[in-house]
């Protein structure tokens, strides 16, 4: 979809896509899953125009969730934050190495990994060192 931008974030506390799916299913059984972040995206209209949140597991992008909404929530400390509301469906992507970073970042559609074709959702990623070398050579 033209005119949209994605977000990318490290998935802290989950070992992989299935682990994140289990945690979200347990925690958000009656509502769509969301992630609370301190910063509100300045490019919110572009994020809401079809963007996804891409999850990085142990240095590799492996999945995404379509972003449904951005909602203001207030923390127990009284500070307003942004809740990124996502589609419960986790879509597996082609593995893409990613260096550590804090918070979230924008990710253009051109730089986003492609969804895995049907039937390849359960593939294990290549070893991280091999993926990094392939990415360095431009062969992700």
N, C-alpha and C positions, 0 to 999 in steps of 0.2 A: 504494500500500500504506500503510495507516494505521500510525502508530507508528514511522515511520522518519524519519531526517534525512539530508540529503545533505552533501557537502563541496564546496567550490569552491576552485580554485587557479589561479594564473597559470601558463600554459604557457610557460616560459622556454626559448629555444633552438629552438623550432619556429615556422615561419612560418604554419602552418595545420594543419588536420585531417589532410590527406594526408601532410604532413611528419612529424607525430607518429606516424601509423600506420606509415610506413616505418621510422622510428627504432625503434619498439617491436618491429616484426617482425624487424629485424636483431639487436637486442640481446637479445630474449627469445624466441628460436626454439624453445627446449625447455621453457619454463615460462611461466606467466601473467605479464604485465607487472606491475611494482610500482613504487611511488614511495616513497622513503625520506624521512621527515620527522622533525624533531627532537622535535616534540610528539606525545604520544599523545592521541587524542580521549577526553575525559572522558565523552562520550555514546556510547561504543563499542557498547553493545548496540543503540542506535537506528540507528547507522550500519550495523551488520551485519544489521539487520532489513529490508533492501531498499534501502539507500542507494546513491547513485552519486557519483562524483567528476566534477564539472563543470569543464571546461577553459576558461580565458579566454585567447584569442589576440588580442594587440594591442588590448586594451580591450573585447573582445566575447566573450561565451560562445557557443561554436559546437558543442560536443560534450560527451558524457558517456560514462563507462565505469562499469558496475555494479561495486560493491565486493564482492569475494568473501571477503576475510579481512583481519585486521590482525595482523601478526606482529612480535614483538620481534626486532630485529637489533642487533648490537653493532658500532659503527664501529671503524675502525682505531685510534681514540683511546681505545677502551675504553668509550665512552659509549653506553648503550642508546638505540635509536631505534625508530620505528614504520615498518614497511613496509606500505604500503597496497597490497594485492594486488587487481588488477582483472581483469575479463573482458577478453579481447583485443578484443572487438567494440567499436568506436567508434560511438556512436549520434549522428548529427547532430541538433542542436536548433535551434529558432528562434533567430535572433540576439538577444542581450540585452546592451546596453552595461553595462559594469562598470568602476568606477574602480579604479586600482591599489591593491594592498594587499600586505602581506607574509605569507608562510606560507599557511595555508589558513584558511577560515572555514566555519562551519555555514551551510547553505542549506535552508530549509524547503521541503517540497514545494509549498506555495502560492506561494512566490517563485521556484521553479525554472522555467526555460523549457521549453516543451513540445517533445517530439520532433518532428522534421519528418515530415510525412506521406510515405508511400511515393511514390517518384518525384521527391521534392524534395531528396534527399540531396546532390545536386551543385550546388545553388543557391549563388551567391556572395552574401555578405552585402551589405546596403545600405552606402553610405558611412558611416563612423563618426559624422560630424557629424549626418547625417540621423537615424541610430538614436538618438543622444543626445537630439535634439530630440523625436523621437517618444516616447521614454521619459519625458522631462520632461513631456510632455503626457498621459502615462498611456496611450499607444497603442503598446505594444511589439510 
